[in-house]
């Protein structure tokens, strides 16, 4: 599973190399070519887990003196009883 994950996700077009600090651009380019040149540019394997979240998390900032006026709602888009994730959802 680890090898399969590595082959599916670690390829050139899926990576960003960043250098920070007192480093010369030419030196960084040489090091990247030296250490990453054997990595393939693309992959022919299909990418897994492309599902997007239905509900997105949000961040709420509120003053301490307004805490008495706040409330929260938690919502789930629960699977039906015939869905494969029904029993896993019951664990919540």
C-alpha positions as CSV (number, residue, x, y, z in Angstrom):
1,X,0.0,0.0,0.0
2,X,2.8,2.4,0.8
3,X,4.6,1.7,-2.5
4,X,1.3,2.1,-4.4
5,X,0.6,5.4,-2.7
6,X,4.1,6.6,-3.5
7,X,3.8,5.7,-7.2
8,X,0.4,7.4,-7.4
9,X,1.3,10.7,-5.7
10,X,5.0,11.4,-5.9
11,X,5.8,12.5,-9.4
12,X,7.2,15.7,-10.8
13,X,4.1,17.6,-11.8
14,X,2.7,17.0,-8.3
15,X,5.6,18.4,-6.4
16,X,6.8,21.9,-5.4
17,X,10.4,22.5,-4.3
18,X,11.0,25.5,-2.1
19,X,14.3,26.9,-0.9
20,X,14.5,29.5,1.9
21,X,17.3,31.3,3.5
22,X,20.7,32.4,2.2
23,X,20.9,30.0,-0.8
24,X,21.9,30.8,-4.4
25,X,19.4,30.0,-7.1
26,X,21.9,28.1,-9.1
27,X,22.9,26.0,-6.1
28,X,19.2,25.1,-5.4
29,X,18.7,24.2,-9.1
30,X,21.7,21.9,-9.0
31,X,20.6,20.2,-5.8
32,X,17.1,19.6,-7.1
33,X,18.4,18.2,-10.4
34,X,20.8,15.9,-8.4
35,X,18.2,14.6,-6.0
36,X,14.9,14.6,-7.9
37,X,16.0,13.9,-11.5
38,X,15.0,10.2,-11.2
39,X,11.4,11.0,-10.3
40,X,9.1,10.6,-13.3
41,X,7.4,13.8,-14.5
42,X,3.9,12.3,-14.6
43,X,2.1,9.1,-13.6
44,X,-0.2,6.9,-15.6
45,X,-1.9,5.5,-12.5
46,X,-5.4,6.9,-11.6
47,X,-5.5,9.2,-8.6
48,X,-7.6,8.0,-5.7
49,X,-9.7,10.0,-3.2
50,X,-10.9,12.8,-5.4
51,X,-14.1,13.2,-3.4
52,X,-14.9,16.7,-2.3
53,X,-16.3,17.6,1.1
54,X,-20.0,18.4,1.1
55,X,-19.7,20.7,4.2
56,X,-16.6,22.9,4.5
57,X,-15.3,23.9,7.9
58,X,-15.4,27.5,8.9
59,X,-13.6,29.7,11.5
60,X,-15.6,32.0,13.7
61,X,-14.0,34.7,15.8
62,X,-16.1,36.2,18.6
63,X,-15.3,38.5,21.5
64,X,-15.4,37.1,25.0
65,X,-18.3,39.4,26.1
66,X,-20.4,38.1,23.2
67,X,-20.0,34.4,24.1
68,X,-23.4,34.4,25.9
69,X,-25.1,35.2,22.6
70,X,-23.4,32.5,20.6
71,X,-24.8,29.1,19.6
72,X,-23.6,26.4,17.3
73,X,-25.2,23.8,15.0
74,X,-23.6,20.6,13.9
75,X,-25.0,18.9,10.8
76,X,-24.3,15.6,9.1
77,X,-25.3,14.4,5.7
78,X,-25.9,10.9,6.9
79,X,-25.8,7.8,4.6
80,X,-29.0,5.8,4.2
81,X,-29.3,2.4,5.9
82,X,-28.4,0.6,2.6
83,X,-25.2,2.6,2.1
84,X,-21.9,0.9,2.7
85,X,-20.9,3.6,5.2
86,X,-24.1,3.4,7.3
87,X,-22.6,1.3,10.1
88,X,-19.4,3.3,10.2
89,X,-21.5,6.5,10.6
90,X,-23.3,5.0,13.6
91,X,-19.9,5.0,15.4
92,X,-20.1,8.8,15.5
